[in-house]
Amino acid sequence: MVLFRRVLGEALRAARMQRGMTLREVSKEARVSPGYISEIERGTKEASSELLGSLCQALDIPLSVVLREVSSAAALEERALEISTPQIAGRGGDVVASAA
Amino acid sequence: MVLFRRVLGEALRAARMQRGMTLREVSKEARVSPGYISEIERGTKEASSELLGSLCQALDIPLSVVLREVSSAAALEERALEISTPQIAGRGGDVVASAA
């Protein structure tokens, strides 16, 4: 299962890096402790919708853009998970069995 | 500010309707109470990442697809907010002040 908070954290961290902002700078803008933002970026804490909105404002990035990036990253992970645990494995076995 | 949980709730509800599933059916699949799912759909409760994953599995929709839809809906709301509260209003005021 792809965990939303982990992929979101990576996207928020990437956005902060791209802007060359420190945790402390975002913290000041968003009025949240740097430690809490760090936990969100590492995907260990869930961000409330209000906090997510504040972080987007602090980073000057629309929520829709962050979510688009999270969606793209999640799609890549979903594809990777499909490849590592293919759901058609059972069917493949059946084909071999019926051909024998 | 566009609230993530509200837009997410609307997307989850739309996905459930599209599949013709009742709250009770999703509840059974996702092992969450129907009341809790209803609150998430109405945007009054935040869904943890684990619960969001379970709901996506119960609805048989990838998380990436839900997030893409939430991103599109958020983008529309952001545009509507921009139109109703234009950020250049302040600048216009400055021009008037300096011309006086």
N, CA and C atoms of all chains as a GROMACS GRO file, in nm:
protein
  600
    1MET      N    1   0.084  -0.121   0.000
    1MET     CA    2   0.000   0.000   0.000
    1MET      C    3   0.088   0.126   0.000
    2VAL      N    4   0.056   0.219  -0.089
    2VAL     CA    5   0.132   0.345  -0.094
    2VAL      C    6   0.079   0.437   0.016
    3LEU      N    7   0.168   0.483   0.104
    3LEU     CA    8   0.126   0.569   0.215
    3LEU      C    9   0.130   0.716   0.175
    4PHE      N   10   0.012   0.778   0.181
    4PHE     CA   11   0.000   0.918   0.139
    4PHE      C   12   0.099   1.010   0.212
    5ARG      N   13   0.107   0.998   0.344
    5ARG     CA   14   0.191   1.093   0.420
    5ARG      C   15   0.339   1.085   0.381
    6ARG      N   16   0.384   0.963   0.340
    6ARG     CA   17   0.524   0.950   0.303
    6ARG      C   18   0.551   1.022   0.170
    7VAL      N   19   0.462   0.996   0.072
    7VAL     CA   20   0.481   1.058  -0.060
    7VAL      C   21   0.460   1.210  -0.051
    8LEU      N   22   0.364   1.251   0.032
    8LEU     CA   23   0.340   1.394   0.053
    8LEU      C   24   0.464   1.459   0.115
    9GLY      N   25   0.520   1.394   0.216
    9GLY     CA   26   0.638   1.449   0.284
    9GLY      C   27   0.753   1.471   0.186
   10GLU      N   28   0.771   1.373   0.098
   10GLU     CA   29   0.879   1.385  -0.002
   10GLU      C   30   0.854   1.502  -0.097
   11ALA      N   31   0.728   1.520  -0.135
   11ALA     CA   32   0.694   1.630  -0.226
   11ALA      C   33   0.714   1.766  -0.158
   12LEU      N   34   0.676   1.774  -0.030
   12LEU     CA   35   0.692   1.900   0.043
   12LEU      C   36   0.840   1.932   0.063
   13ARG      N   37   0.918   1.829   0.091
   13ARG     CA   38   1.061   1.849   0.111
   13ARG      C   39   1.124   1.895  -0.021
   14ALA      N   40   1.085   1.831  -0.132
   14ALA     CA   41   1.139   1.868  -0.263
   14ALA      C   42   1.106   2.013  -0.297
   15ALA      N   43   0.983   2.054  -0.264
   15ALA     CA   44   0.941   2.192  -0.292
   15ALA      C   45   1.024   2.290  -0.209
   16ARG      N   46   1.050   2.254  -0.082
   16ARG     CA   47   1.130   2.342   0.006
   16ARG      C   48   1.273   2.354  -0.046
   17MET      N   49   1.330   2.240  -0.087
   17MET     CA   50   1.468   2.238  -0.139
   17MET      C   51   1.478   2.326  -0.265
   18GLN      N   52   1.379   2.307  -0.353
   18GLN     CA   53   1.376   2.381  -0.480
   18GLN      C   54   1.378   2.532  -0.455
   19ARG      N   55   1.312   2.573  -0.345
   19ARG     CA   56   1.306   2.716  -0.311
   19ARG      C   57   1.426   2.759  -0.226
   20GLY      N   58   1.511   2.663  -0.194
   20GLY     CA   59   1.628   2.695  -0.112
   20GLY      C   60   1.591   2.746   0.026
   21MET      N   61   1.480   2.696   0.082
   21MET     CA   62   1.436   2.741   0.214
   21MET      C   63   1.479   2.640   0.321
   22THR      N   64   1.511   2.693   0.439
   22THR     CA   65   1.543   2.604   0.552
   22THR      C   66   1.414   2.568   0.624
   23LEU      N   67   1.422   2.463   0.707
   23LEU     CA   68   1.307   2.425   0.790
   23LEU      C   69   1.263   2.543   0.876
   24ARG      N   70   1.363   2.616   0.928
   24ARG     CA   71   1.336   2.729   1.016
   24ARG      C   72   1.257   2.839   0.944
   25GLU      N   73   1.293   2.864   0.818
   25GLU     CA   74   1.222   2.967   0.741
   25GLU      C   75   1.076   2.928   0.716
   26VAL      N   76   1.056   2.801   0.676
   26VAL     CA   77   0.919   2.755   0.652
   26VAL      C   78   0.841   2.758   0.783
   27SER      N   79   0.908   2.717   0.891
   27SER     CA   80   0.848   2.715   1.023
   27SER      C   81   0.796   2.853   1.064
   28LYS      N   82   0.877   2.956   1.037
   28LYS     CA   83   0.841   3.093   1.073
   28LYS      C   84   0.718   3.138   0.994
   29GLU      N   85   0.720   3.107   0.863
   29GLU     CA   86   0.610   3.147   0.775
   29GLU      C   87   0.480   3.074   0.811
   30ALA      N   88   0.495   2.943   0.837
   30ALA     CA   89   0.375   2.860   0.859
   30ALA      C   90   0.333   2.855   1.005
   31ARG      N   91   0.415   2.911   1.093
   31ARG     CA   92   0.388   2.910   1.237
   31ARG      C   93   0.369   2.768   1.293
   32VAL      N   94   0.462   2.682   1.255
   32VAL     CA   95   0.466   2.544   1.307
   32VAL      C   96   0.612   2.520   1.345
   33SER      N   97   0.636   2.434   1.442
   33SER     CA   98   0.774   2.409   1.484
   33SER      C   99   0.851   2.337   1.373
   34PRO      N  100   0.982   2.368   1.361
   34PRO     CA  101   1.065   2.303   1.258
   34PRO      C  102   1.064   2.151   1.277
   35GLY      N  103   1.061   2.105   1.403
   35GLY     CA  104   1.061   1.962   1.430
   35GLY      C  105   0.938   1.894   1.372
   36TYR      N  106   0.825   1.962   1.383
   36TYR     CA  107   0.700   1.904   1.332
   36TYR      C  108   0.704   1.898   1.180
   37ILE      N  109   0.754   2.004   1.117
   37ILE     CA  110   0.764   2.005   0.970
   37ILE      C  111   0.858   1.893   0.925
   38SER      N  112   0.966   1.877   0.999
   38SER     CA  113   1.063   1.772   0.966
   38SER      C  114   0.996   1.634   0.971
   39GLU      N  115   0.912   1.613   1.073
   39GLU     CA  116   0.843   1.484   1.085
   39GLU      C  117   0.745   1.463   0.969
   40ILE      N  118   0.681   1.570   0.929
   40ILE     CA  119   0.588   1.560   0.815
   40ILE      C  120   0.667   1.527   0.688
   41GLU      N  121   0.780   1.594   0.670
   41GLU     CA  122   0.863   1.569   0.550
   41GLU      C  123   0.914   1.426   0.546
   42ARG      N  124   0.940   1.369   0.666
   42ARG     CA  125   0.989   1.231   0.671
   42ARG      C  126   0.875   1.130   0.668
   43GLY      N  127   0.751   1.180   0.668
   43GLY     CA  128   0.636   1.091   0.659
   43GLY      C  129   0.604   1.019   0.787
   44THR      N  130   0.652   1.072   0.901
   44THR     CA  131   0.624   1.005   1.027
   44THR      C  132   0.503   1.066   1.098
   45LYS      N  133   0.460   1.185   1.055
   45LYS     CA  134   0.341   1.249   1.114
   45LYS      C  135   0.244   1.286   1.001
   46GLU      N  136   0.114   1.276   1.031
   46GLU     CA  137   0.012   1.320   0.936
   46GLU      C  138  -0.003   1.472   0.951
   47ALA      N  139  -0.015   1.542   0.841
   47ALA     CA  140  -0.042   1.685   0.848
   47ALA      C  141  -0.192   1.706   0.839
   48SER      N  142  -0.250   1.788   0.927
   48SER     CA  143  -0.392   1.821   0.913
   48SER      C  144  -0.407   1.904   0.786
   49SER      N  145  -0.529   1.913   0.738
   49SER     CA  146  -0.554   1.990   0.615
   49SER      C  147  -0.518   2.137   0.633
   50GLU      N  148  -0.541   2.189   0.754
   50GLU     CA  149  -0.507   2.330   0.781
   50GLU      C  150  -0.355   2.349   0.776
   51LEU      N  151  -0.281   2.254   0.835
   51LEU     CA  152  -0.135   2.265   0.836
   51LEU      C  153  -0.080   2.249   0.693
   52LEU      N  154  -0.139   2.157   0.619
   52LEU     CA  155  -0.096   2.138   0.480
   52LEU      C  156  -0.115   2.267   0.401
   53GLY      N  157  -0.229   2.332   0.426
   53GLY     CA  158  -0.256   2.460   0.360
   53GLY      C  159  -0.153   2.566   0.398
   54SER      N  160  -0.119   2.572   0.528
   54SER     CA  161  -0.020   2.670   0.576
   54SER      C  162   0.117   2.643   0.515
   55LEU      N  163   0.154   2.516   0.506
   55LEU     CA  164   0.285   2.480   0.450
   55LEU      C  165   0.291   2.520   0.302
   56CYS      N  166   0.181   2.497   0.230
   56CYS     CA  167   0.177   2.535   0.088
   56CYS      C  168   0.191   2.686   0.074
   57GLN      N  169   0.123   2.760   0.161
   57GLN     CA  170   0.133   2.906   0.157
   57GLN      C  171   0.275   2.951   0.187
   58ALA      N  172   0.337   2.888   0.290
   58ALA     CA  173   0.474   2.924   0.328
   58ALA      C  174   0.571   2.896   0.213
   59LEU      N  175   0.544   2.788   0.140
   59LEU     CA  176   0.633   2.749   0.028
   59LEU      C  177   0.591   2.818  -0.102
   60ASP      N  178   0.481   2.893  -0.095
   60ASP     CA  179   0.426   2.962  -0.212
   60ASP      C  180   0.404   2.865  -0.329
   61ILE      N  181   0.339   2.754  -0.298
   61ILE     CA  182   0.306   2.654  -0.400
   61ILE      C  183   0.159   2.616  -0.380
   62PRO      N  184   0.080   2.616  -0.489
   62PRO     CA  185  -0.061   2.580  -0.471
   62PRO      C  186  -0.077   2.435  -0.426
   63LEU      N  187  -0.177   2.409  -0.342
   63LEU     CA  188  -0.205   2.273  -0.296
   63LEU      C  189  -0.224   2.180  -0.416
   64SER      N  190  -0.290   2.230  -0.520
   64SER     CA  191  -0.317   2.145  -0.639
   64SER      C  192  -0.188   2.096  -0.703
   65VAL      N  193  -0.084   2.179  -0.700
   65VAL     CA  194   0.044   2.141  -0.761
   65VAL      C  195   0.113   2.034  -0.676
   66VAL      N  196   0.111   2.055  -0.544
   66VAL     CA  197   0.169   1.953  -0.454
   66VAL      C  198   0.099   1.820  -0.476
   67LEU      N  199  -0.034   1.823  -0.482
   67LEU     CA  200  -0.111   1.699  -0.496
   67LEU      C  201  -0.088   1.633  -0.631
   68ARG      N  202  -0.066   1.714  -0.733
   68ARG     CA  203  -0.038   1.657  -0.866
   68ARG      C  204   0.094   1.581  -0.860
   69GLU      N  205   0.192   1.641  -0.791
   69GLU     CA  206   0.322   1.574  -0.780
   69GLU      C  207   0.312   1.447  -0.694
   70VAL      N  208   0.233   1.455  -0.588
   70VAL     CA  209   0.213   1.336  -0.503
   70VAL      C  210   0.143   1.227  -0.584
   71SER      N  211   0.047   1.266  -0.666
   71SER     CA  212  -0.024   1.169  -0.750
   71SER      C  213   0.072   1.100  -0.847
   72SER      N  214   0.160   1.177  -0.910
   72SER     CA  215   0.256   1.119  -1.005
   72SER      C  216   0.351   1.022  -0.934
   73ALA      N  217   0.400   1.064  -0.818
   73ALA     CA  218   0.492   0.977  -0.742
   73ALA      C  219   0.420   0.851  -0.697
   74ALA      N  220   0.295   0.865  -0.654
   74ALA     CA  221   0.217   0.749  -0.609
   74ALA      C  222   0.194   0.653  -0.727
   75ALA      N  223   0.168   0.708  -0.845
   75ALA     CA  224   0.145   0.625  -0.964
   75ALA      C  225   0.268   0.541  -0.996
   76LEU      N  226   0.386   0.602  -0.984
   76LEU     CA  227   0.512   0.529  -1.008
   76LEU      C  228   0.526   0.415  -0.908
   77GLU      N  229   0.497   0.445  -0.781
   77GLU     CA  230   0.509   0.341  -0.677
   77GLU      C  231   0.408   0.229  -0.699
   78GLU      N  232   0.287   0.267  -0.740
   78GLU     CA  233   0.183   0.165  -0.765
   78GLU      C  234   0.228   0.071  -0.876
   79ARG      N  235   0.289   0.129  -0.982
   79ARG     CA  236   0.337   0.046  -1.093
   79ARG      C  237   0.449  -0.047  -1.045
   80ALA      N  238   0.539   0.008  -0.963
   80ALA     CA  239   0.650  -0.074  -0.911
   80ALA      C  240   0.596  -0.188  -0.824
   81LEU      N  241   0.493  -0.160  -0.744
   81LEU     CA  242   0.432  -0.263  -0.659
   81LEU      C  243   0.366  -0.371  -0.744
   82GLU      N  244   0.301  -0.329  -0.854
   82GLU     CA  245   0.237  -0.424  -0.945
   82GLU      C  246   0.340  -0.519  -1.006
   83ILE      N  247   0.456  -0.463  -1.042
   83ILE     CA  248   0.561  -0.544  -1.106
   83ILE      C  249   0.619  -0.645  -1.006
   84SER      N  250   0.638  -0.596  -0.880
   84SER     CA  251   0.698  -0.686  -0.781
   84SER      C  252   0.600  -0.791  -0.730
   85THR      N  253   0.469  -0.761  -0.733
   85THR     CA  254   0.369  -0.860  -0.691
   85THR      C  255   0.260  -0.869  -0.798
   86PRO      N  256   0.292  -0.929  -0.913
   86PRO     CA  257   0.196  -0.931  -1.024
   86PRO      C  258   0.071  -1.012  -0.989
   87GLN      N  259  -0.046  -0.951  -1.019
   87GLN     CA  260  -0.172  -1.018  -0.986
   87GLN      C  261  -0.206  -1.124  -1.090
   88ILE      N  262  -0.133  -1.126  -1.205
   88ILE     CA  263  -0.164  -1.224  -1.310
   88ILE      C  264  -0.079  -1.350  -1.293
   89ALA      N  265   0.003  -1.355  -1.185
   89ALA     CA  266   0.090  -1.471  -1.163
   89ALA      C  267   0.007  -1.599  -1.160
   90GLY      N  268  -0.106  -1.595  -1.094
   90GLY     CA  269  -0.192  -1.712  -1.084
   90GLY      C  270  -0.239  -1.757  -1.222
   91ARG      N  271  -0.281  -1.658  -1.302
   91ARG     CA  272  -0.329  -1.688  -1.436
   91ARG      C  273  -0.220  -1.752  -1.522
   92GLY      N  274  -0.096  -1.697  -1.508
   92GLY     CA  275   0.017  -1.751  -1.584
   92GLY      C  276   0.034  -1.899  -1.554
   93GLY      N  277   0.021  -1.932  -1.427
   93GLY     CA  278   0.032  -2.071  -1.384
   93GLY      C  279  -0.075  -2.158  -1.448
   94ASP      N  280  -0.196  -2.102  -1.457
   94ASP     CA  281  -0.308  -2.177  -1.516
   94ASP      C  282  -0.278  -2.211  -1.662
   95VAL      N  283  -0.222  -2.112  -1.734
   95VAL     CA  284  -0.195  -2.133  -1.877
   95VAL      C  285  -0.098  -2.249  -1.894
   96VAL      N  286   0.009  -2.249  -1.813
   96VAL     CA  287   0.108  -2.356  -1.820
   96VAL      C  288   0.040  -2.491  -1.790
   97ALA      N  289  -0.046  -2.488  -1.688
   97ALA     CA  290  -0.114  -2.612  -1.647
   97ALA      C  291  -0.203  -2.667  -1.759
   98SER      N  292  -0.277  -2.573  -1.827
   98SER     CA  293  -0.371  -2.621  -1.928
   98SER      C  294  -0.299  -2.665  -2.056
   99ALA      N  295  -0.175  -2.611  -2.075
   99ALA     CA  296  -0.098  -2.647  -2.195
   99ALA      C  297  -0.034  -2.784  -2.177
  100ALA      N  298  -0.015  -2.825  -2.054
  100ALA     CA  299   0.053  -2.952  -2.025
  100ALA      C  300  -0.038  -3.072  -2.053
  101MET      N  301  -0.837   2.945   0.170
  101MET     CA  302  -0.751   2.826   0.167
  101MET      C  303  -0.834   2.702   0.128
  102VAL      N  304  -0.784   2.626   0.032
  102VAL     CA  305  -0.854   2.505  -0.009
  102VAL      C  306  -0.821   2.394   0.092
  103LEU      N  307  -0.926   2.336   0.154
  103LEU     CA  308  -0.904   2.232   0.256
  103LEU      C  309  -0.897   2.094   0.190
  104PHE      N  310  -0.783   2.030   0.208
  104PHE     CA  311  -0.760   1.899   0.148
  104PHE      C  312  -0.869   1.798   0.183
  105ARG      N  313  -0.905   1.788   0.313
  105ARG     CA  314  -0.999   1.682   0.355
  105ARG      C  315  -1.137   1.699   0.291
  106ARG      N  316  -1.175   1.824   0.262
  106ARG     CA  317  -1.306   1.847   0.201
  106ARG      C  318  -1.306   1.799   0.055
  107VAL      N  319  -1.201   1.839  -0.018
  107VAL     CA  320  -1.192   1.800  -0.160
  107VAL      C  321  -1.172   1.649  -0.172
  108LEU      N  322  -1.091   1.594  -0.080
  108LEU     CA  323  -1.069   1.449  -0.079
  108LEU      C  324  -1.201   1.376  -0.053
  109GLY      N  325  -1.277   1.424   0.045
  109GLY     CA  326  -1.405   1.362   0.078
  109GLY      C  327  -1.498   1.359  -0.041
  110GLU      N  328  -1.503   1.470  -0.114
  110GLU     CA  329  -1.590   1.477  -0.232
  110GLU      C  330  -1.546   1.376  -0.338
  111ALA      N  331  -1.414   1.362  -0.356
  111ALA     CA  332  -1.361   1.268  -0.456
  111ALA      C  333  -1.392   1.124  -0.416
  112LEU      N  334  -1.379   1.094  -0.286
  112LEU     CA  335  -1.406   0.957  -0.239
  112LEU      C  336  -1.554   0.925  -0.254
  113ARG      N  337  -1.639   1.023  -0.223
  113ARG     CA  338  -1.783   1.002  -0.235
  113ARG      C  339  -1.820   0.979  -0.383
  114ALA      N  340  -1.760   1.060  -0.472
  114ALA     CA  341  -1.788   1.047  -0.616
  114ALA      C  342  -1.746   0.908  -0.666
  115ALA      N  343  -1.631   0.861  -0.617
  115ALA     CA  344  -1.582   0.728  -0.658
  115ALA      C  345  -1.678   0.619  -0.610
  116ARG      N  346  -1.727   0.635  -0.488
  116ARG     CA  347  -1.820   0.535  -0.433
  116ARG      C  348  -1.951   0.534  -0.512
  117MET      N  349  -2.003   0.653  -0.543
  117MET     CA  350  -2.128   0.666  -0.619
  117MET      C  351  -2.113   0.601  -0.757
  118GLN      N  352  -1.998   0.631  -0.820
  118GLN     CA  353  -1.970   0.579  -0.955
  118GLN      C  354  -1.975   0.426  -0.956
  119ARG      N  355  -1.930   0.366  -0.844
  119ARG     CA  356  -1.929   0.220  -0.834
  119ARG      C  357  -2.061   0.166  -0.781
  120GLY      N  358  -2.155   0.255  -0.751
  120GLY     CA  359  -2.284   0.213  -0.698
  120GLY      C  360  -2.272   0.139  -0.566
  121MET      N  361  -2.174   0.179  -0.484
  121MET     CA  362  -2.155   0.112  -0.354
  121MET      C  363  -2.219   0.194  -0.242
  122THR      N  364  -2.271   0.124  -0.143
  122THR     CA  365  -2.326   0.192  -0.026
  122THR      C  366  -2.213   0.214   0.076
  123LEU      N  367  -2.239   0.304   0.172
  123LEU     CA  368  -2.141   0.327   0.280
  123LEU      C  369  -2.114   0.196   0.351
  124ARG      N  370  -2.221   0.115   0.371
  124ARG     CA  371  -2.208  -0.011   0.443
  124ARG      C  372  -2.115  -0.109   0.369
  125GLU      N  373  -2.126  -0.112   0.237
  125GLU     CA  374  -2.041  -0.202   0.158
  125GLU      C  375  -1.894  -0.162   0.168
  126VAL      N  376  -1.869  -0.030   0.154
  126VAL     CA  377  -1.730   0.019   0.165
  126VAL      C  378  -1.679  -0.008   0.306
  127SER      N  379  -1.766   0.016   0.405
  127SER     CA  380  -1.732  -0.005   0.545
  127SER      C  381  -1.686  -0.149   0.571
  128LYS      N  382  -1.758  -0.244   0.513
  128LYS     CA  383  -1.727  -0.386   0.532
  128LYS      C  384  -1.591  -0.419   0.470
  129GLU      N  385  -1.570  -0.368   0.348
  129GLU     CA  386  -1.443  -0.394   0.278
  129GLU      C  387  -1.326  -0.329   0.350
  130ALA      N  388  -1.344  -0.204   0.394
  130ALA     CA  389  -1.233  -0.127   0.451
  130ALA      C  390  -1.220  -0.148   0.602
  131ARG      N  391  -1.317  -0.216   0.661
  131ARG     CA  392  -1.317  -0.239   0.807
  131ARG      C  393  -1.311  -0.110   0.888
  132VAL      N  394  -1.397  -0.016   0.848
  132VAL     CA  395  -1.414   0.111   0.920
  132VAL      C  396  -1.565   0.131   0.933
  133SER      N  397  -1.607   0.199   1.036
  133SER     CA  398  -1.752   0.218   1.055
  133SER      C  399  -1.808   0.308   0.945
  134PRO      N  400  -1.934   0.282   0.904
  134PRO     CA  401  -1.997   0.365   0.801
  134PRO      C  402  -2.002   0.512   0.842
  135GLY      N  403  -2.023   0.536   0.972
  135GLY     CA  404  -2.030   0.673   1.022
  135GLY      C  405  -1.900   0.748   1.001
  136TYR      N  406  -1.790   0.678   1.022
  136TYR     CA  407  -1.659   0.742   1.006
  136TYR      C  408  -1.633   0.774   0.858
  137ILE      N  409  -1.669   0.678   0.771
  137ILE     CA  410  -1.651   0.702   0.626
  137ILE      C  411  -1.737   0.820   0.582
  138SER      N  412  -1.858   0.827   0.638
  138SER     CA  413  -1.948   0.937   0.604
  138SER      C  414  -1.886   1.071   0.645
  139GLU      N  415  -1.823   1.074   0.762
  139GLU     CA  416  -1.760   1.199   0.808
  139GLU      C  417  -1.641   1.238   0.718
  140ILE      N  418  -1.569   1.137   0.672
  140ILE     CA  419  -1.457   1.164   0.582
  140ILE      C  420  -1.510   1.219   0.449
  141GLU      N  421  -1.617   1.157   0.399
  141GLU     CA  422  -1.676   1.203   0.273
  141GLU      C  423  -1.727   1.347   0.284
  142ARG      N  424  -1.776   1.382   0.403
  142ARG     CA  425  -1.828   1.518   0.422
  142ARG      C  426  -1.717   1.617   0.459
  143GLY      N  427  -1.596   1.565   0.474
  143GLY     CA  428  -1.482   1.653   0.501
  143GLY      C  429  -1.476   1.702   0.644
  144THR      N  430  -1.544   1.632   0.735
  144THR     CA  431  -1.540   1.677   0.875
  144THR      C  432  -1.434   1.603   0.956
  145LYS      N  433  -1.383   1.491   0.902
  145LYS     CA  434  -1.276   1.418   0.970
  145LYS      C  435  -1.159   1.397   0.874
  146GLU      N  436  -1.038   1.401   0.931
  146GLU     CA  437  -0.919   1.371   0.851
  146GLU      C  438  -0.904   1.219   0.843
  147ALA      N  439  -0.870   1.168   0.727
  147ALA     CA  440  -0.842   1.025   0.715
  147ALA      C  441  -0.693   1.004   0.732
  148SER      N  442  -0.653   0.906   0.814
  148SER     CA  443  -0.510   0.874   0.822
  148SER      C  444  -0.469   0.814   0.689
  149SER      N  445  -0.339   0.810   0.663
  149SER     CA  446  -0.290   0.754   0.537
  149SER      C  447  -0.328   0.607   0.522
  150GLU      N  448  -0.327   0.535   0.635
  150GLU     CA  449  -0.365   0.393   0.632
  150GLU      C  450  -0.512   0.377   0.595
  151LEU      N  451  -0.597   0.462   0.654
  151LEU     CA  452  -0.740   0.454   0.626
  151LEU      C  453  -0.766   0.494   0.480
  152LEU      N  454  -0.698   0.596   0.434
  152LEU     CA  455  -0.713   0.639   0.295
  152LEU      C  456  -0.676   0.524   0.201
  153GLY      N  457  -0.569   0.453   0.233
  153GLY     CA  458  -0.528   0.338   0.153
  153GLY      C  459  -0.634   0.229   0.154
  154SER      N  460  -0.691   0.203   0.272
  154SER     CA  461  -0.795   0.100   0.284
  154SER      C  462  -0.920   0.139   0.204
  155LEU      N  463  -0.956   0.266   0.210
  155LEU     CA  464  -1.075   0.312   0.136
  155LEU      C  465  -1.051   0.297  -0.014
  156CYS      N  466  -0.930   0.331  -0.060
  156CYS     CA  467  -0.898   0.317  -0.203
  156CYS      C  468  -0.907   0.170  -0.244
  157GLN      N  469  -0.856   0.081  -0.158
  157GLN     CA  470  -0.862  -0.062  -0.189
  157GLN      C  471  -1.008  -0.109  -0.194
  158ALA      N  472  -1.089  -0.064  -0.097
  158ALA     CA  473  -1.230  -0.104  -0.092
  158ALA      C  474  -1.303  -0.054  -0.216
  159LEU      N  475  -1.265   0.063  -0.265
  159LEU     CA  476  -1.330   0.122  -0.383
  159LEU      C  477  -1.264   0.074  -0.512
  160ASP      N  478  -1.157   0.000  -0.498
  160ASP     CA  479  -1.080  -0.051  -0.612
  160ASP      C  480  -1.036   0.064  -0.706
  161ILE      N  481  -0.981   0.168  -0.643
  161ILE     CA  482  -0.931   0.283  -0.719
  161ILE      C  483  -0.791   0.313  -0.666
  162PRO      N  484  -0.692   0.330  -0.757
  162PRO     CA  485  -0.557   0.360  -0.706
  162PRO      C  486  -0.553   0.496  -0.636
  163LEU      N  487  -0.471   0.505  -0.531
  163LEU     CA  488  -0.455   0.632  -0.459
  163LEU      C  489  -0.415   0.743  -0.556
  164SER      N  490  -0.329   0.710  -0.653
  164SER     CA  491  -0.282   0.812  -0.748
  164SER      C  492  -0.398   0.873  -0.827
  165VAL      N  493  -0.498   0.791  -0.858
  165VAL     CA  494  -0.613   0.841  -0.935
  165VAL      C  495  -0.699   0.933  -0.848
  166VAL      N  496  -0.721   0.892  -0.723
  166VAL     CA  497  -0.797   0.978  -0.630
  166VAL      C  498  -0.726   1.112  -0.617
  167LEU      N  499  -0.594   1.108  -0.597
  167LEU     CA  500  -0.518   1.232  -0.576
  167LEU      C  501  -0.517   1.321  -0.700
  168ARG      N  502  -0.517   1.258  -0.818
  168ARG     CA  503  -0.520   1.336  -0.942
  168ARG      C  504  -0.653   1.411  -0.949
  169GLU      N  505  -0.760   1.344  -0.909
  169GLU     CA  506  -0.892   1.409  -0.911
  169GLU      C  507  -0.901   1.519  -0.806
  170VAL      N  508  -0.842   1.493  -0.690
  170VAL     CA  509  -0.841   1.595  -0.584
  170VAL      C  510  -0.759   1.716  -0.630
  171SER      N  511  -0.649   1.690  -0.698
  171SER     CA  512  -0.564   1.798  -0.750
  171SER      C  513  -0.641   1.884  -0.849
  172SER      N  514  -0.714   1.819  -0.940
  172SER     CA  515  -0.791   1.894  -1.041
  172SER      C  516  -0.900   1.979  -0.974
  173ALA      N  517  -0.970   1.920  -0.878
  173ALA     CA  518  -1.075   1.993  -0.808
  173ALA      C  519  -1.016   2.110  -0.730
  174ALA      N  520  -0.899   2.087  -0.667
  174ALA     CA  521  -0.833   2.193  -0.589
  174ALA      C  522  -0.790   2.307  -0.682
  175ALA      N  523  -0.742   2.270  -0.802
  175ALA     CA  524  -0.697   2.372  -0.897
  175ALA      C  525  -0.815   2.462  -0.938
  176LEU      N  526  -0.931   2.403  -0.959
  176LEU     CA  527  -1.051   2.481  -0.994
  176LEU      C  528  -1.086   2.577  -0.881
  177GLU      N  529  -1.080   2.528  -0.757
  177GLU     CA  530  -1.114   2.613  -0.642
  177GLU      C  531  -1.012   2.725  -0.625
  178GLU      N  532  -0.884   2.692  -0.648
  178GLU     CA  533  -0.780   2.795  -0.636
  178GLU      C  534  -0.804   2.907  -0.737
  179ARG      N  535  -0.842   2.868  -0.859
  179ARG     CA  536  -0.869   2.968  -0.961
  179ARG      C  537  -0.989   3.055  -0.922
  180ALA      N  538  -1.092   2.991  -0.867
  180ALA     CA  539  -1.212   3.064  -0.824
  180ALA      C  540  -1.177   3.161  -0.710
  181LEU      N  541  -1.089   3.118  -0.618
  181LEU     CA  542  -1.048   3.204  -0.507
  181LEU      C  543  -0.967   3.323  -0.557
  182GLU      N  544  -0.883   3.298  -0.658
  182GLU     CA  545  -0.803   3.406  -0.717
  182GLU      C  546  -0.891   3.514  -0.778
  183ILE      N  547  -0.998   3.468  -0.846
  183ILE     CA  548  -1.088   3.561  -0.912
  183ILE      C  549  -1.165   3.644  -0.808
  184SER      N  550  -1.208   3.578  -0.698
  184SER     CA  551  -1.287   3.650  -0.598
  184SER      C  552  -1.202   3.740  -0.509
  185THR      N  553  -1.073   3.706  -0.490
  185THR     CA  554  -0.984   3.790  -0.408
  185THR      C  555  -0.853   3.815  -0.482
  186PRO      N  556  -0.856   3.901  -0.586
  186PRO     CA  557  -0.735   3.923  -0.666
  186PRO      C  558  -0.622   3.981  -0.583
  187GLN      N  559  -0.501   3.924  -0.599
  187GLN     CA  560  -0.387   3.966  -0.518
  187GLN      C  561  -0.326   4.098  -0.567
  188ILE      N  562  -0.370   4.144  -0.685
  188ILE     CA  563  -0.312   4.269  -0.735
  188ILE      C  564  -0.391   4.391  -0.684
  189ALA      N  565  -0.496   4.367  -0.603
  189ALA     CA  566  -0.575   4.477  -0.550
  189ALA      C  567  -0.488   4.571  -0.467
  190GLY      N  568  -0.399   4.513  -0.386
  190GLY     CA  569  -0.311   4.591  -0.299
  190GLY      C  570  -0.219   4.680  -0.380
  191ARG      N  571  -0.163   4.620  -0.485
  191ARG     CA  572  -0.071   4.695  -0.571
  191ARG      C  573  -0.142   4.813  -0.637
  192GLY      N  574  -0.266   4.789  -0.680
  192GLY     CA  575  -0.346   4.896  -0.742
  192GLY      C  576  -0.358   5.013  -0.645
  193GLY      N  577  -0.382   4.979  -0.518
  193GLY     CA  578  -0.397   5.080  -0.416
  193GLY      C  579  -0.270   5.161  -0.398
  194ASP      N  580  -0.155   5.095  -0.405
  194ASP     CA  581  -0.027   5.162  -0.390
  194ASP      C  582  -0.006   5.265  -0.501
  195VAL      N  583  -0.046   5.223  -0.622
  195VAL     CA  584  -0.028   5.312  -0.736
  195VAL      C  585  -0.107   5.441  -0.715
  196VAL      N  586  -0.231   5.422  -0.668
  196VAL     CA  587  -0.318   5.538  -0.642
  196VAL      C  588  -0.252   5.629  -0.537
  197ALA      N  589  -0.198   5.565  -0.430
  197ALA     CA  590  -0.139   5.641  -0.320
  197ALA      C  591  -0.019   5.722  -0.366
  198SER      N  592   0.066   5.657  -0.451
  198SER     CA  593   0.188   5.728  -0.492
  198SER      C  594   0.159   5.837  -0.594
  199ALA      N  595   0.043   5.822  -0.662
  199ALA     CA  596   0.008   5.924  -0.762
  199ALA      C  597  -0.052   6.046  -0.694
  200ALA      N  598  -0.104   6.026  -0.571
  200ALA     CA  599  -0.172   6.135  -0.502
  200ALA      C  600  -0.071   6.236  -0.446
   0.00000   0.00000   0.00000
